[in-house]
Amino acid sequence: MTDTPKRSFETITITEFREAGGTEAWPVLGDGAATFFRTGSLAESARLVEAIAAIEGMAGHPPAIDIRDDGVTVRLLTRSDEWWGMSREDVERARSIVAAAATLGLRPDRSVVQAVGPIVIGARDVKAVMPFWRALLGYEYRPDSPDEDLIDPADRGPGLWFEDADELAEGRNRMHFAVWVPLEQAEARVAAAVAAGGKVIFDKAAPAWWTLADPEGNEADVATTMNR
């Protein structure tokens, strides 16, 4: 028996994906581009998934799909041992999926998508800390960045990213998570969190990310893929 050869993809940057044409409904949120198709029932959602599955070549590079009775969220991401990100094939998939949805009278809605994660853990000895979290969660090392990232092999839970705690300011939390939103929603999301009692503690990297804290100092990032 011979091993199945690995597929090769033409990798592209987030900016190249965004400017490719036909991808306007697909904001890139962390690892992958996503959009949402609102439906009227679980049966209609299932018909959309069936239409996506029928697209030529889709089985060779399938999207991640979350199906609910009010709609379907689709995420596109190219993954290999060397690359986690966007590819030319993702551009074609984005166009084909929107076209397939249109035949059912469904349109993409980028306004309701977001991605939560990774959970960011500060550690003074990352190599010593990562095995504990890997064992606890049943996660695996991310192939393209095994020294700092853990992932859920079932692709359901948020990833973990480990940063050097020595780089954190004194008194800062050593664990927080990121909330990825489309660029046009980021400032409103930050403002809403501040209005709800939070405060911005770091904004020099905006619009790539803002770091906020709740009234007791627990932190989270509002992040976009701009300038990445």
Disulfide bonds with the S-S distance in Angstrom:
none
